[in-house]
Structures are given as structure tokens and as C-alpha cells.
Amino acid sequence: MMYLGLSGQPKHARDIAAILRAKKNQLDFGYIEEWVTRLGLDSVWREMLDSVG
């Protein structure tokens, strides 16, 4: 998420989406969302979650 927020590169968004699709049930969303908030990437994260369903 940090790299997506810094670079805005579509490749990073695709990589994150692929990880979410493949490992969604294995991710620690509390930890991820803590860092998303710290980095000010809440809206980007929400869009990412919406895009992968």
C-alpha cells in the first residue's frame, strides 16, 4: 500500500489486488488497516477493497 500511495503506479494496484484475491482469508486486516491509516491511504485502500469485492 505504501508504494501505491507514493507512486500511484497501476502495477502496484494490480499487485495488491492479486494478493487480496489470492490470500484475502489469510491477511491480518487489522494490521494492514492500522498502517493504511497511519500513511493516510484510507481512500485508496477502500477503493482497492471495493475493486476486488
mmCIF entry with sequence, helices, sheets and N, C-alpha, C, O atoms, coordinates in Angstrom:
data_MODEL
# 
_entry.id   MODEL 
# 
_entity.id                         1 
_entity.type                       polymer 
_entity.pdbx_number_of_molecules   1 
# 
_entity_poly.entity_id                      1 
_entity_poly.type                           'polypeptide(L)' 
_entity_poly.nstd_linkage                   no 
_entity_poly.nstd_monomer                   no 
_entity_poly.pdbx_seq_one_letter_code       MMYLGLSGQPKHARDIAAILRAKKNQLDFGYIEEWVTRLGLDSVWREMLDSVG 
_entity_poly.pdbx_seq_one_letter_code_can   MMYLGLSGQPKHARDIAAILRAKKNQLDFGYIEEWVTRLGLDSVWREMLDSVG 
_entity_poly.pdbx_strand_id                 A 
# 
loop_
_entity_poly_seq.entity_id 
_entity_poly_seq.num 
_entity_poly_seq.mon_id 
_entity_poly_seq.hetero 
1 1  MET n 
1 2  MET n 
1 3  TYR n 
1 4  LEU n 
1 5  GLY n 
1 6  LEU n 
1 7  SER n 
1 8  GLY n 
1 9  GLN n 
1 10 PRO n 
1 11 LYS n 
1 12 HIS n 
1 13 ALA n 
1 14 ARG n 
1 15 ASP n 
1 16 ILE n 
1 17 ALA n 
1 18 ALA n 
1 19 ILE n 
1 20 LEU n 
1 21 ARG n 
1 22 ALA n 
1 23 LYS n 
1 24 LYS n 
1 25 ASN n 
1 26 GLN n 
1 27 LEU n 
1 28 ASP n 
1 29 PHE n 
1 30 GLY n 
1 31 TYR n 
1 32 ILE n 
1 33 GLU n 
1 34 GLU n 
1 35 TRP n 
1 36 VAL n 
1 37 THR n 
1 38 ARG n 
1 39 LEU n 
1 40 GLY n 
1 41 LEU n 
1 42 ASP n 
1 43 SER n 
1 44 VAL n 
1 45 TRP n 
1 46 ARG n 
1 47 GLU n 
1 48 MET n 
1 49 LEU n 
1 50 ASP n 
1 51 SER n 
1 52 VAL n 
1 53 GLY n 
# 
_struct_asym.id          A 
_struct_asym.entity_id   1 
# 
loop_
_struct_conf.conf_type_id 
_struct_conf.id 
_struct_conf.pdbx_PDB_helix_id 
_struct_conf.beg_label_comp_id 
_struct_conf.beg_label_asym_id 
_struct_conf.beg_label_seq_id 
_struct_conf.pdbx_beg_PDB_ins_code 
_struct_conf.end_label_comp_id 
_struct_conf.end_label_asym_id 
_struct_conf.end_label_seq_id 
_struct_conf.pdbx_end_PDB_ins_code 
_struct_conf.beg_auth_comp_id 
_struct_conf.beg_auth_asym_id 
_struct_conf.beg_auth_seq_id 
_struct_conf.end_auth_comp_id 
_struct_conf.end_auth_asym_id 
_struct_conf.end_auth_seq_id 
_struct_conf.pdbx_PDB_helix_class 
_struct_conf.details 
_struct_conf.pdbx_PDB_helix_length 
HELX_P HELX_P1 AA1 MET A 2  ? SER A 7  ? MET A 2  SER A 7  1 ? 6  
HELX_P HELX_P2 AA2 PRO A 10 ? LYS A 23 ? PRO A 10 LYS A 23 1 ? 14 
HELX_P HELX_P3 AA3 LYS A 24 ? GLN A 26 ? LYS A 24 GLN A 26 5 ? 3  
HELX_P HELX_P4 AA4 PHE A 29 ? ARG A 38 ? PHE A 29 ARG A 38 1 ? 10 
HELX_P HELX_P5 AA5 ASP A 42 ? VAL A 52 ? ASP A 42 VAL A 52 1 ? 11 
# 
_struct_conf_type.id          HELX_P 
_struct_conf_type.criteria    ? 
_struct_conf_type.reference   ? 
# 
loop_
_atom_site.group_PDB 
_atom_site.id 
_atom_site.type_symbol 
_atom_site.label_atom_id 
_atom_site.label_alt_id 
_atom_site.label_comp_id 
_atom_site.label_asym_id 
_atom_site.label_entity_id 
_atom_site.label_seq_id 
_atom_site.pdbx_PDB_ins_code 
_atom_site.Cartn_x 
_atom_site.Cartn_y 
_atom_site.Cartn_z 
_atom_site.occupancy 
_atom_site.B_iso_or_equiv 
_atom_site.pdbx_formal_charge 
_atom_site.auth_seq_id 
_atom_site.auth_comp_id 
_atom_site.auth_asym_id 
_atom_site.auth_atom_id 
_atom_site.pdbx_PDB_model_num 
ATOM 1   N N  . MET A 1 1  ? 0.817   -1.189  0.000   1.00 0.00 ? 1  MET A N  1 
ATOM 2   C CA . MET A 1 1  ? 0.000   0.000   0.000   1.00 0.00 ? 1  MET A CA 1 
ATOM 3   C C  . MET A 1 1  ? 0.858   1.249   0.000   1.00 0.00 ? 1  MET A C  1 
ATOM 4   O O  . MET A 1 1  ? 0.554   2.221   -0.691  1.00 0.00 ? 1  MET A O  1 
ATOM 5   N N  . MET A 1 2  ? 1.931   1.221   0.775   1.00 0.00 ? 2  MET A N  1 
ATOM 6   C CA . MET A 1 2  ? 2.764   2.413   0.851   1.00 0.00 ? 2  MET A CA 1 
ATOM 7   C C  . MET A 1 2  ? 3.280   2.801   -0.534  1.00 0.00 ? 2  MET A C  1 
ATOM 8   O O  . MET A 1 2  ? 3.246   3.974   -0.908  1.00 0.00 ? 2  MET A O  1 
ATOM 9   N N  . TYR A 1 3  ? 3.758   1.811   -1.296  1.00 0.00 ? 3  TYR A N  1 
ATOM 10  C CA . TYR A 1 3  ? 4.314   2.125   -2.603  1.00 0.00 ? 3  TYR A CA 1 
ATOM 11  C C  . TYR A 1 3  ? 3.242   2.634   -3.556  1.00 0.00 ? 3  TYR A C  1 
ATOM 12  O O  . TYR A 1 3  ? 3.507   3.509   -4.381  1.00 0.00 ? 3  TYR A O  1 
ATOM 13  N N  . LEU A 1 4  ? 2.041   2.095   -3.449  1.00 0.00 ? 4  LEU A N  1 
ATOM 14  C CA . LEU A 1 4  ? 0.953   2.591   -4.276  1.00 0.00 ? 4  LEU A CA 1 
ATOM 15  C C  . LEU A 1 4  ? 0.647   4.042   -3.939  1.00 0.00 ? 4  LEU A C  1 
ATOM 16  O O  . LEU A 1 4  ? 0.438   4.864   -4.831  1.00 0.00 ? 4  LEU A O  1 
ATOM 17  N N  . GLY A 1 5  ? 0.620   4.353   -2.645  1.00 0.00 ? 5  GLY A N  1 
ATOM 18  C CA . GLY A 1 5  ? 0.361   5.726   -2.225  1.00 0.00 ? 5  GLY A CA 1 
ATOM 19  C C  . GLY A 1 5  ? 1.441   6.693   -2.663  1.00 0.00 ? 5  GLY A C  1 
ATOM 20  O O  . GLY A 1 5  ? 1.150   7.839   -3.005  1.00 0.00 ? 5  GLY A O  1 
ATOM 21  N N  . LEU A 1 6  ? 2.671   6.246   -2.654  1.00 0.00 ? 6  LEU A N  1 
ATOM 22  C CA . LEU A 1 6  ? 3.781   7.107   -3.049  1.00 0.00 ? 6  LEU A CA 1 
ATOM 23  C C  . LEU A 1 6  ? 3.899   7.266   -4.554  1.00 0.00 ? 6  LEU A C  1 
ATOM 24  O O  . LEU A 1 6  ? 4.161   8.359   -5.055  1.00 0.00 ? 6  LEU A O  1 
ATOM 25  N N  . SER A 1 7  ? 3.704   6.174   -5.265  1.00 0.00 ? 7  SER A N  1 
ATOM 26  C CA . SER A 1 7  ? 3.972   6.209   -6.703  1.00 0.00 ? 7  SER A CA 1 
ATOM 27  C C  . SER A 1 7  ? 2.732   6.380   -7.567  1.00 0.00 ? 7  SER A C  1 
ATOM 28  O O  . SER A 1 7  ? 2.788   6.986   -8.637  1.00 0.00 ? 7  SER A O  1 
ATOM 29  N N  . GLY A 1 8  ? 1.618   5.843   -7.100  1.00 0.00 ? 8  GLY A N  1 
ATOM 30  C CA . GLY A 1 8  ? 0.408   5.873   -7.910  1.00 0.00 ? 8  GLY A CA 1 
ATOM 31  C C  . GLY A 1 8  ? 0.500   4.971   -9.130  1.00 0.00 ? 8  GLY A C  1 
ATOM 32  O O  . GLY A 1 8  ? -0.323  5.084   -10.039 1.00 0.00 ? 8  GLY A O  1 
ATOM 33  N N  . GLN A 1 9  ? 1.479   4.083   -9.171  1.00 0.00 ? 9  GLN A N  1 
ATOM 34  C CA . GLN A 1 9  ? 1.693   3.207   -10.317 1.00 0.00 ? 9  GLN A CA 1 
ATOM 35  C C  . GLN A 1 9  ? 0.593   2.141   -10.396 1.00 0.00 ? 9  GLN A C  1 
ATOM 36  O O  . GLN A 1 9  ? 0.291   1.488   -9.397  1.00 0.00 ? 9  GLN A O  1 
ATOM 37  N N  . PRO A 1 10 ? 0.002   1.965   -11.566 1.00 0.00 ? 10 PRO A N  1 
ATOM 38  C CA . PRO A 1 10 ? -1.028  0.934   -11.730 1.00 0.00 ? 10 PRO A CA 1 
ATOM 39  C C  . PRO A 1 10 ? -0.521  -0.471  -11.417 1.00 0.00 ? 10 PRO A C  1 
ATOM 40  O O  . PRO A 1 10 ? -1.287  -1.322  -10.966 1.00 0.00 ? 10 PRO A O  1 
ATOM 41  N N  . LYS A 1 11 ? 0.770   -0.715  -11.655 1.00 0.00 ? 11 LYS A N  1 
ATOM 42  C CA . LYS A 1 11 ? 1.334   -2.035  -11.362 1.00 0.00 ? 11 LYS A CA 1 
ATOM 43  C C  . LYS A 1 11 ? 1.173   -2.368  -9.885  1.00 0.00 ? 11 LYS A C  1 
ATOM 44  O O  . LYS A 1 11 ? 0.852   -3.505  -9.541  1.00 0.00 ? 11 LYS A O  1 
ATOM 45  N N  . HIS A 1 12 ? 1.388   -1.404  -9.017  1.00 0.00 ? 12 HIS A N  1 
ATOM 46  C CA . HIS A 1 12 ? 1.257   -1.659  -7.584  1.00 0.00 ? 12 HIS A CA 1 
ATOM 47  C C  . HIS A 1 12 ? -0.189  -1.977  -7.232  1.00 0.00 ? 12 HIS A C  1 
ATOM 48  O O  . HIS A 1 12 ? -0.447  -2.851  -6.404  1.00 0.00 ? 12 HIS A O  1 
ATOM 49  N N  . ALA A 1 13 ? -1.125  -1.284  -7.844  1.00 0.00 ? 13 ALA A N  1 
ATOM 50  C CA . ALA A 1 13 ? -2.540  -1.562  -7.604  1.00 0.00 ? 13 ALA A CA 1 
ATOM 51  C C  . ALA A 1 13 ? -2.882  -2.976  -8.067  1.00 0.00 ? 13 ALA A C  1 
ATOM 52  O O  . ALA A 1 13 ? -3.618  -3.686  -7.381  1.00 0.00 ? 13 ALA A O  1 
ATOM 53  N N  . ARG A 1 14 ? -2.367  -3.390  -9.207  1.00 0.00 ? 14 ARG A N  1 
ATOM 54  C CA . ARG A 1 14 ? -2.619  -4.750  -9.706  1.00 0.00 ? 14 ARG A CA 1 
ATOM 55  C C  . ARG A 1 14 ? -2.011  -5.793  -8.774  1.00 0.00 ? 14 ARG A C  1 
ATOM 56  O O  . ARG A 1 14 ? -2.623  -6.828  -8.512  1.00 0.00 ? 14 ARG A O  1 
ATOM 57  N N  . ASP A 1 15 ? -0.809  -5.518  -8.275  1.00 0.00 ? 15 ASP A N  1 
ATOM 58  C CA . ASP A 1 15 ? -0.161  -6.457  -7.355  1.00 0.00 ? 15 ASP A CA 1 
ATOM 59  C C  . ASP A 1 15 ? -0.967  -6.614  -6.072  1.00 0.00 ? 15 ASP A C  1 
ATOM 60  O O  . ASP A 1 15 ? -1.173  -7.729  -5.594  1.00 0.00 ? 15 ASP A O  1 
ATOM 61  N N  . ILE A 1 16 ? -1.418  -5.503  -5.522  1.00 0.00 ? 16 ILE A N  1 
ATOM 62  C CA . ILE A 1 16 ? -2.207  -5.550  -4.284  1.00 0.00 ? 16 ILE A CA 1 
ATOM 63  C C  . ILE A 1 16 ? -3.516  -6.292  -4.530  1.00 0.00 ? 16 ILE A C  1 
ATOM 64  O O  . ILE A 1 16 ? -3.919  -7.121  -3.714  1.00 0.00 ? 16 ILE A O  1 
ATOM 65  N N  . ALA A 1 17 ? -4.176  -6.008  -5.634  1.00 0.00 ? 17 ALA A N  1 
ATOM 66  C CA . ALA A 1 17 ? -5.429  -6.688  -5.957  1.00 0.00 ? 17 ALA A CA 1 
ATOM 67  C C  . ALA A 1 17 ? -5.220  -8.191  -6.089  1.00 0.00 ? 17 ALA A C  1 
ATOM 68  O O  . ALA A 1 17 ? -6.051  -8.974  -5.627  1.00 0.00 ? 17 ALA A O  1 
ATOM 69  N N  . ALA A 1 18 ? -4.129  -8.600  -6.710  1.00 0.00 ? 18 ALA A N  1 
ATOM 70  C CA . ALA A 1 18 ? -3.838  -10.032 -6.867  1.00 0.00 ? 18 ALA A CA 1 
ATOM 71  C C  . ALA A 1 18 ? -3.620  -10.690 -5.510  1.00 0.00 ? 18 ALA A C  1 
ATOM 72  O O  . ALA A 1 18 ? -4.095  -11.802 -5.279  1.00 0.00 ? 18 ALA A O  1 
ATOM 73  N N  . ILE A 1 19 ? -2.918  -10.026 -4.621  1.00 0.00 ? 19 ILE A N  1 
ATOM 74  C CA . ILE A 1 19 ? -2.692  -10.567 -3.282  1.00 0.00 ? 19 ILE A CA 1 
ATOM 75  C C  . ILE A 1 19 ? -4.015  -10.672 -2.534  1.00 0.00 ? 19 ILE A C  1 
ATOM 76  O O  . ILE A 1 19 ? -4.281  -11.681 -1.881  1.00 0.00 ? 19 ILE A O  1 
ATOM 77  N N  . LEU A 1 20 ? -4.835  -9.648  -2.625  1.00 0.00 ? 20 LEU A N  1 
ATOM 78  C CA . LEU A 1 20 ? -6.133  -9.681  -1.953  1.00 0.00 ? 20 LEU A CA 1 
ATOM 79  C C  . LEU A 1 20 ? -6.997  -10.824 -2.461  1.00 0.00 ? 20 LEU A C  1 
ATOM 80  O O  . LEU A 1 20 ? -7.645  -11.513 -1.673  1.00 0.00 ? 20 LEU A O  1 
ATOM 81  N N  . ARG A 1 21 ? -7.011  -11.028 -3.757  1.00 0.00 ? 21 ARG A N  1 
ATOM 82  C CA . ARG A 1 21 ? -7.818  -12.115 -4.317  1.00 0.00 ? 21 ARG A CA 1 
ATOM 83  C C  . ARG A 1 21 ? -7.304  -13.482 -3.874  1.00 0.00 ? 21 ARG A C  1 
ATOM 84  O O  . ARG A 1 21 ? -8.092  -14.364 -3.530  1.00 0.00 ? 21 ARG A O  1 
ATOM 85  N N  . ALA A 1 22 ? -5.994  -13.656 -3.882  1.00 0.00 ? 22 ALA A N  1 
ATOM 86  C CA . ALA A 1 22 ? -5.406  -14.957 -3.596  1.00 0.00 ? 22 ALA A CA 1 
ATOM 87  C C  . ALA A 1 22 ? -5.333  -15.282 -2.108  1.00 0.00 ? 22 ALA A C  1 
ATOM 88  O O  . ALA A 1 22 ? -5.466  -16.444 -1.722  1.00 0.00 ? 22 ALA A O  1 
ATOM 89  N N  . LYS A 1 23 ? -5.124  -14.277 -1.274  1.00 0.00 ? 23 LYS A N  1 
ATOM 90  C CA . LYS A 1 23 ? -4.830  -14.528 0.143   1.00 0.00 ? 23 LYS A CA 1 
ATOM 91  C C  . LYS A 1 23 ? -5.778  -13.816 1.106   1.00 0.00 ? 23 LYS A C  1 
ATOM 92  O O  . LYS A 1 23 ? -5.473  -13.694 2.292   1.00 0.00 ? 23 LYS A O  1 
ATOM 93  N N  . LYS A 1 24 ? -6.911  -13.350 0.614   1.00 0.00 ? 24 LYS A N  1 
ATOM 94  C CA . LYS A 1 24 ? -7.797  -12.499 1.410   1.00 0.00 ? 24 LYS A CA 1 
ATOM 95  C C  . LYS A 1 24 ? -8.092  -13.085 2.792   1.00 0.00 ? 24 LYS A C  1 
ATOM 96  O O  . LYS A 1 24 ? -8.107  -12.349 3.779   1.00 0.00 ? 24 LYS A O  1 
ATOM 97  N N  . ASN A 1 25 ? -8.324  -14.379 2.875   1.00 0.00 ? 25 ASN A N  1 
ATOM 98  C CA . ASN A 1 25 ? -8.673  -15.006 4.151   1.00 0.00 ? 25 ASN A CA 1 
ATOM 99  C C  . ASN A 1 25 ? -7.475  -15.207 5.071   1.00 0.00 ? 25 ASN A C  1 
ATOM 100 O O  . ASN A 1 25 ? -7.647  -15.573 6.234   1.00 0.00 ? 25 ASN A O  1 
ATOM 101 N N  . GLN A 1 26 ? -6.282  -14.976 4.577   1.00 0.00 ? 26 GLN A N  1 
ATOM 102 C CA . GLN A 1 26 ? -5.065  -15.186 5.359   1.00 0.00 ? 26 GLN A CA 1 
ATOM 103 C C  . GLN A 1 26 ? -4.412  -13.877 5.808   1.00 0.00 ? 26 GLN A C  1 
ATOM 104 O O  . GLN A 1 26 ? -3.406  -13.906 6.516   1.00 0.00 ? 26 GLN A O  1 
ATOM 105 N N  . LEU A 1 27 ? -4.964  -12.743 5.410   1.00 0.00 ? 27 LEU A N  1 
ATOM 106 C CA . LEU A 1 27 ? -4.353  -11.456 5.721   1.00 0.00 ? 27 LEU A CA 1 
ATOM 107 C C  . LEU A 1 27 ? -4.838  -10.919 7.061   1.00 0.00 ? 27 LEU A C  1 
ATOM 108 O O  . LEU A 1 27 ? -5.981  -11.143 7.460   1.00 0.00 ? 27 LEU A O  1 
ATOM 109 N N  . ASP A 1 28 ? -3.964  -10.217 7.738   1.00 0.00 ? 28 ASP A N  1 
ATOM 110 C CA . ASP A 1 28 ? -4.297  -9.566  9.008   1.00 0.00 ? 28 ASP A CA 1 
ATOM 111 C C  . ASP A 1 28 ? -4.793  -8.155  8.693   1.00 0.00 ? 28 ASP A C  1 
ATOM 112 O O  . ASP A 1 28 ? -4.009  -7.208  8.634   1.00 0.00 ? 28 ASP A O  1 
ATOM 113 N N  . PHE A 1 29 ? -6.096  -8.033  8.494   1.00 0.00 ? 29 PHE A N  1 
ATOM 114 C CA . PHE A 1 29 ? -6.662  -6.761  8.071   1.00 0.00 ? 29 PHE A CA 1 
ATOM 115 C C  . PHE A 1 29 ? -6.527  -5.681  9.142   1.00 0.00 ? 29 PHE A C  1 
ATOM 116 O O  . PHE A 1 29 ? -6.423  -4.499  8.814   1.00 0.00 ? 29 PHE A O  1 
ATOM 117 N N  . GLY A 1 30 ? -6.529  -6.068  10.408  1.00 0.00 ? 30 GLY A N  1 
ATOM 118 C CA . GLY A 1 30 ? -6.324  -5.084  11.469  1.00 0.00 ? 30 GLY A CA 1 
ATOM 119 C C  . GLY A 1 30 ? -4.974  -4.405  11.340  1.00 0.00 ? 30 GLY A C  1 
ATOM 120 O O  . GLY A 1 30 ? -4.872  -3.182  11.436  1.00 0.00 ? 30 GLY A O  1 
ATOM 121 N N  . TYR A 1 31 ? -3.947  -5.199  11.122  1.00 0.00 ? 31 TYR A N  1 
ATOM 122 C CA . TYR A 1 31 ? -2.590  -4.676  10.960  1.00 0.00 ? 31 TYR A CA 1 
ATOM 123 C C  . TYR A 1 31 ? -2.487  -3.808  9.700   1.00 0.00 ? 31 TYR A C  1 
ATOM 124 O O  . TYR A 1 31 ? -1.941  -2.705  9.727   1.00 0.00 ? 31 TYR A O  1 
ATOM 125 N N  . ILE A 1 32 ? -3.021  -4.333  8.608   1.00 0.00 ? 32 ILE A N  1 
ATOM 126 C CA . ILE A 1 32 ? -2.966  -3.580  7.346   1.00 0.00 ? 32 ILE A CA 1 
ATOM 127 C C  . ILE A 1 32 ? -3.676  -2.245  7.494   1.00 0.00 ? 32 ILE A C  1 
ATOM 128 O O  . ILE A 1 32 ? -3.145  -1.207  7.098   1.00 0.00 ? 32 ILE A O  1 
ATOM 129 N N  . GLU A 1 33 ? -4.869  -2.269  8.062   1.00 0.00 ? 33 GLU A N  1 
ATOM 130 C CA . GLU A 1 33 ? -5.646  -1.036  8.178   1.00 0.00 ? 33 GLU A CA 1 
ATOM 131 C C  . GLU A 1 33 ? -5.022  -0.043  9.155   1.00 0.00 ? 33 GLU A C  1 
ATOM 132 O O  . GLU A 1 33 ? -5.198  1.166   9.007   1.00 0.00 ? 33 GLU A O  1 
ATOM 133 N N  . GLU A 1 34 ? -4.295  -0.546  10.151  1.00 0.00 ? 34 GLU A N  1 
ATOM 134 C CA . GLU A 1 34 ? -3.565  0.359   11.044  1.00 0.00 ? 34 GLU A CA 1 
ATOM 135 C C  . GLU A 1 34 ? -2.540  1.163   10.240  1.00 0.00 ? 34 GLU A C  1 
ATOM 136 O O  . GLU A 1 34 ? -2.426  2.378   10.403  1.00 0.00 ? 34 GLU A O  1 
ATOM 137 N N  . TRP A 1 35 ? -1.795  0.468   9.369   1.00 0.00 ? 35 TRP A N  1 
ATOM 138 C CA . TRP A 1 35 ? -0.783  1.155   8.571   1.00 0.00 ? 35 TRP A CA 1 
ATOM 139 C C  . TRP A 1 35 ? -1.404  2.009   7.472   1.00 0.00 ? 35 TRP A C  1 
ATOM 140 O O  . TRP A 1 35 ? -0.884  3.074   7.139   1.00 0.00 ? 35 TRP A O  1 
ATOM 141 N N  . VAL A 1 36 ? -2.498  1.547   6.919   1.00 0.00 ? 36 VAL A N  1 
ATOM 142 C CA . VAL A 1 36 ? -3.207  2.347   5.919   1.00 0.00 ? 36 VAL A CA 1 
ATOM 143 C C  . VAL A 1 36 ? -3.584  3.696   6.526   1.00 0.00 ? 36 VAL A C  1 
ATOM 144 O O  . VAL A 1 36 ? -3.404  4.740   5.899   1.00 0.00 ? 36 VAL A O  1 
ATOM 145 N N  . THR A 1 37 ? -4.103  3.665   7.736   1.00 0.00 ? 37 THR A N  1 
ATOM 146 C CA . THR A 1 37 ? -4.496  4.901   8.427   1.00 0.00 ? 37 THR A CA 1 
ATOM 147 C C  . THR A 1 37 ? -3.278  5.765   8.727   1.00 0.00 ? 37 THR A C  1 
ATOM 148 O O  . THR A 1 37 ? -3.297  6.973   8.491   1.00 0.00 ? 37 THR A O  1 
ATOM 149 N N  . ARG A 1 38 ? -2.223  5.152   9.245   1.00 0.00 ? 38 ARG A N  1 
ATOM 150 C CA . ARG A 1 38 ? -1.002  5.916   9.558   1.00 0.00 ? 38 ARG A CA 1 
ATOM 151 C C  . ARG A 1 38 ? -0.441  6.618   8.330   1.00 0.00 ? 38 ARG A C  1 
ATOM 152 O O  . ARG A 1 38 ? 0.080   7.730   8.420   1.00 0.00 ? 38 ARG A O  1 
ATOM 153 N N  . LEU A 1 39 ? -0.551  5.964   7.194   1.00 0.00 ? 39 LEU A N  1 
ATOM 154 C CA . LEU A 1 39 ? 0.018   6.507   5.960   1.00 0.00 ? 39 LEU A CA 1 
ATOM 155 C C  . LEU A 1 39 ? -0.963  7.401   5.194   1.00 0.00 ? 39 LEU A C  1 
ATOM 156 O O  . LEU A 1 39 ? -0.619  7.966   4.156   1.00 0.00 ? 39 LEU A O  1 
ATOM 157 N N  . GLY A 1 40 ? -2.177  7.519   5.713   1.00 0.00 ? 40 GLY A N  1 
ATOM 158 C CA . GLY A 1 40 ? -3.166  8.375   5.072   1.00 0.00 ? 40 GLY A CA 1 
ATOM 159 C C  . GLY A 1 40 ? -3.680  7.828   3.750   1.00 0.00 ? 40 GLY A C  1 
ATOM 160 O O  . GLY A 1 40 ? -3.988  8.587   2.830   1.00 0.00 ? 40 GLY A O  1 
ATOM 161 N N  . LEU A 1 41 ? -3.770  6.509   3.662   1.00 0.00 ? 41 LEU A N  1 
ATOM 162 C CA . LEU A 1 41 ? -4.179  5.864   2.418   1.00 0.00 ? 41 LEU A CA 1 
ATOM 163 C C  . LEU A 1 41 ? -5.565  5.229   2.513   1.00 0.00 ? 41 LEU A C  1 
ATOM 164 O O  . LEU A 1 41 ? -5.876  4.292   1.777   1.00 0.00 ? 41 LEU A O  1 
ATOM 165 N N  . ASP A 1 42 ? -6.390  5.740   3.418   1.00 0.00 ? 42 ASP A N  1 
ATOM 166 C CA . ASP A 1 42 ? -7.703  5.144   3.645   1.00 0.00 ? 42 ASP A CA 1 
ATOM 167 C C  . ASP A 1 42 ? -8.547  5.062   2.378   1.00 0.00 ? 42 ASP A C  1 
ATOM 168 O O  . ASP A 1 42 ? -9.116  4.011   2.083   1.00 0.00 ? 42 ASP A O  1 
ATOM 169 N N  . SER A 1 43 ? -8.635  6.141   1.638   1.00 0.00 ? 43 SER A N  1 
ATOM 170 C CA . SER A 1 43 ? -9.495  6.140   0.452   1.00 0.00 ? 43 SER A CA 1 
ATOM 171 C C  . SER A 1 43 ? -8.952  5.191   -0.617  1.00 0.00 ? 43 SER A C  1 
ATOM 172 O O  . SER A 1 43 ? -9.726  4.526   -1.306  1.00 0.00 ? 43 SER A O  1 
ATOM 173 N N  . VAL A 1 44 ? -7.637  5.126   -0.756  1.00 0.00 ? 44 VAL A N  1 
ATOM 174 C CA . VAL A 1 44 ? -7.023  4.214   -1.724  1.00 0.00 ? 44 VAL A CA 1 
ATOM 175 C C  . VAL A 1 44 ? -7.319  2.769   -1.326  1.00 0.00 ? 44 VAL A C  1 
ATOM 176 O O  . VAL A 1 44 ? -7.649  1.941   -2.176  1.00 0.00 ? 44 VAL A O  1 
ATOM 177 N N  . TRP A 1 45 ? -7.202  2.472   -0.041  1.00 0.00 ? 45 TRP A N  1 
ATOM 178 C CA . TRP A 1 45 ? -7.454  1.126   0.468   1.00 0.00 ? 45 TRP A CA 1 
ATOM 179 C C  . TRP A 1 45 ? -8.913  0.729   0.239   1.00 0.00 ? 45 TRP A C  1 
ATOM 180 O O  . TRP A 1 45 ? -9.187  -0.391  -0.192  1.00 0.00 ? 45 TRP A O  1 
ATOM 181 N N  . ARG A 1 46 ? -9.830  1.618   0.520   1.00 0.00 ? 46 ARG A N  1 
ATOM 182 C CA . ARG A 1 46 ? -11.261 1.328   0.330   1.00 0.00 ? 46 ARG A CA 1 
ATOM 183 C C  . ARG A 1 46 ? -11.553 1.053   -1.150  1.00 0.00 ? 46 ARG A C  1 
ATOM 184 O O  . ARG A 1 46 ? -12.294 0.127   -1.479  1.00 0.00 ? 46 ARG A O  1 
ATOM 185 N N  . GLU A 1 47 ? -10.978 1.848   -2.022  1.00 0.00 ? 47 GLU A N  1 
ATOM 186 C CA . GLU A 1 47 ? -11.156 1.616   -3.463  1.00 0.00 ? 47 GLU A CA 1 
ATOM 187 C C  . GLU A 1 47 ? -10.609 0.249   -3.863  1.00 0.00 ? 47 GLU A C  1 
ATOM 188 O O  . GLU A 1 47 ? -11.217 -0.466  -4.659  1.00 0.00 ? 47 GLU A O  1 
ATOM 189 N N  . MET A 1 48 ? -9.459  -0.101  -3.301  1.00 0.00 ? 48 MET A N  1 
ATOM 190 C CA . MET A 1 48 ? -8.850  -1.385  -3.601  1.00 0.00 ? 48 MET A CA 1 
ATOM 191 C C  . MET A 1 48 ? -9.750  -2.527  -3.137  1.00 0.00 ? 48 MET A C  1 
ATOM 192 O O  . MET A 1 48 ? -9.961  -3.488  -3.877  1.00 0.00 ? 48 MET A O  1 
ATOM 193 N N  . LEU A 1 49 ? -10.275 -2.431  -1.933  1.00 0.00 ? 49 LEU A N  1 
ATOM 194 C CA . LEU A 1 49 ? -11.162 -3.464  -1.418  1.00 0.00 ? 49 LEU A CA 1 
ATOM 195 C C  . LEU A 1 49 ? -12.425 -3.573  -2.267  1.00 0.00 ? 49 LEU A C  1 
ATOM 196 O O  . LEU A 1 49 ? -12.888 -4.676  -2.559  1.00 0.00 ? 49 LEU A O  1 
ATOM 197 N N  . ASP A 1 50 ? -12.974 -2.445  -2.656  1.00 0.00 ? 50 ASP A N  1 
ATOM 198 C CA . ASP A 1 50 ? -14.172 -2.440  -3.492  1.00 0.00 ? 50 ASP A CA 1 
ATOM 199 C C  . ASP A 1 50 ? -13.907 -3.098  -4.856  1.00 0.00 ? 50 ASP A C  1 
ATOM 200 O O  . ASP A 1 50 ? -14.767 -3.790  -5.402  1.00 0.00 ? 50 ASP A O  1 
ATOM 201 N N  . SER A 1 51 ? -12.720 -2.871  -5.384  1.00 0.00 ? 51 SER A N  1 
ATOM 202 C CA . SER A 1 51 ? -12.402 -3.380  -6.723  1.00 0.00 ? 51 SER A CA 1 
ATOM 203 C C  . SER A 1 51 ? -12.249 -4.908  -6.746  1.00 0.00 ? 51 SER A C  1 
ATOM 204 O O  . SER A 1 51 ? -12.472 -5.537  -7.781  1.00 0.00 ? 51 SER A O  1 
ATOM 205 N N  . VAL A 1 52 ? -11.874 -5.499  -5.618  1.00 0.00 ? 52 VAL A N  1 
ATOM 206 C CA . VAL A 1 52 ? -11.697 -6.956  -5.595  1.00 0.00 ? 52 VAL A CA 1 
ATOM 207 C C  . VAL A 1 52 ? -12.900 -7.675  -5.004  1.00 0.00 ? 52 VAL A C  1 
ATOM 208 O O  . VAL A 1 52 ? -12.975 -8.904  -5.031  1.00 0.00 ? 52 VAL A O  1 
ATOM 209 N N  . GLY A 1 53 ? -13.832 -6.911  -4.474  1.00 0.00 ? 53 GLY A N  1 
ATOM 210 C CA . GLY A 1 53 ? -15.078 -7.490  -3.958  1.00 0.00 ? 53 GLY A CA 1 
ATOM 211 C C  . GLY A 1 53 ? -14.906 -8.139  -2.685  1.00 0.00 ? 53 GLY A C  1 
ATOM 212 O O  . GLY A 1 53 ? -15.867 -8.672  -2.129  1.00 0.00 ? 53 GLY A O  1 
# 
